[in-house]
Amino acid sequence: MDNIAARLPASLFQRIHRSTIVRRDMIDGLRHEGGGVWAVVLPSGTTLRIGRSFLDKVRAS
């Protein structure tokens, strides 16, 4: 199976969960939801959960 993440430019996209890739310019901020759970906040107010194994990379971006 073709891996779409490998074809996307890392400078424009960020994997935040094993099933979620987000355009970097669409990330308005991060929200701590308690219990070690973090989410990305989009301009619409929608939140998308960040997978624990991806948190350090997302926070560093």
NUGUPA-142011 format. One record per atom (N, C-alpha, C): x negated, y negated, z. Coordinates in steps of 0.2 Angstrom, whole numbers, padded with zeros to 4 digits, always signed. Layout:
! NUGUPA-142011
XYZ/...
This chain:
! NUGUPA-142011
-0004+0006+0000/+0000+0000+0000/-0004-0006+0000/-0003-0011-0004/-0006-0017-0005/-0006-0022+0002/-0011-0024+0004/-0011-0028+0010/-0010-0036+0009/-0004-0039+0009/-0003-0045+0007/-0008-0050+0011/-0009-0049+0018/-0013-0053+0022/-0020-0054+0019/-0023-0049+0016/-0029-0050+0013/-0029-0054+0007/-0024-0055+0004/-0023-0059-0002/-0022-0067+0000/-0020-0068+0006/-0018-0075+0008/-0024-0078+0010/-0025-0085+0008/-0031-0089+0011/-0030-0090+0018/-0035-0088+0022/-0035-0088+0029/-0035-0095+0031/-0037-0100+0027/-0037-0107+0029/-0030-0110+0029/-0025-0106+0026/-0019-0109+0025/-0014-0105+0029/-0015-0099+0031/-0011-0094+0035/-0014-0091+0041/-0010-0090+0046/-0012-0087+0052/-0007-0081+0054/-0010-0075+0055/-0006-0070+0058/-0005-0071+0065/+0001-0070+0067/+0002-0072+0074/+0005-0065+0078/+0007-0060+0074/+0010-0054+0076/+0008-0049+0071/+0009-0043+0073/+0007-0038+0067/+0012-0038+0062/+0018-0041+0063/+0023-0041+0058/+0025-0048+0055/+0020-0053+0058/+0022-0060+0056/+0016-0064+0054/+0016-0068+0048/+0011-0072+0046/+0014-0079+0045/+0011-0084+0047/+0014-0091+0047/+0009-0096+0044/+0012-0100+0040/+0008-0106+0037/+0005-0110+0043/-0001-0111+0043/-0004-0115+0048/-0001-0122+0049/+0001-0125+0043/+0004-0132+0044/+0011-0132+0046/+0014-0126+0047/+0020-0126+0050/+0020-0125+0057/+0015-0124+0060/+0014-0123+0068/+0014-0130+0071/+0019-0131+0075/+0020-0138+0079/+0016-0137+0085/+0016-0131+0088/+0013-0130+0095/+0014-0123+0097/+0012-0122+0103/+0012-0116+0107/+0016-0117+0113/+0020-0112+0115/+0024-0112+0121/+0022-0106+0125/+0021-0107+0131/+0020-0101+0136/+0027-0100+0139/+0029-0093+0138/+0036-0092+0140/+0036-0087+0146/+0030-0087+0150/+0030-0083+0156/+0028-0076+0155/+0025-0073+0160/+0023-0066+0160/+0018-0064+0154/+0014-0069+0152/+0009-0068+0147/+0012-0068+0140/+0018-0070+0139/+0021-0071+0133/+0020-0078+0130/+0017-0078+0124/+0016-0085+0121/+0020-0085+0114/+0022-0091+0112/+0026-0091+0106/+0023-0097+0102/+0024-0097+0095/+0022-0103+0091/+0029-0106+0090/+0029-0113+0090/+0034-0117+0089/+0034-0120+0082/+0039-0119+0078/+0040-0122+0071/+0043-0129+0071/+0042-0133+0066/+0046-0139+0066/+0053-0139+0067/+0056-0134+0065/+0064-0133+0066/+0066-0131+0073/+0061-0130+0077/+0062-0128+0084/+0062-0121+0085/+0062-0117+0080/+0062-0110+0080/+0055-0108+0084/+0056-0103+0088/+0049-0100+0091/+0048-0093+0088/+0042-0091+0087/+0040-0084+0085/+0035-0082+0090/+0036-0076+0092/+0032-0073+0097/+0025-0071+0095/+0020-0073+0099/+0013-0071+0097/+0011-0065+0100/+0009-0060+0096/+0007-0053+0099/+0000-0054+0103/+0000-0051+0108/-0006-0052+0113/-0012-0051+0110/-0013-0046+0105/-0020-0045+0102/-0021-0051+0097/-0017-0056+0096/-0018-0061+0091/-0018-0068+0095/-0017-0068+0101/-0016-0074+0105/-0023-0078+0105/-0028-0075+0106/-0035-0079+0106/-0036-0082+0100/-0035-0079+0094/-0036-0082+0087/-0032-0087+0086/-0025-0087+0088/-0020-0092+0087/-0022-0098+0091/-0024-0097+0097/-0026-0103+0102/-0032-0106+0099/-0037-0103+0096/-0043-0105+0094/-0042-0109+0087/-0037-0108+0084/-0035-0112+0077/-0033-0119+0078/
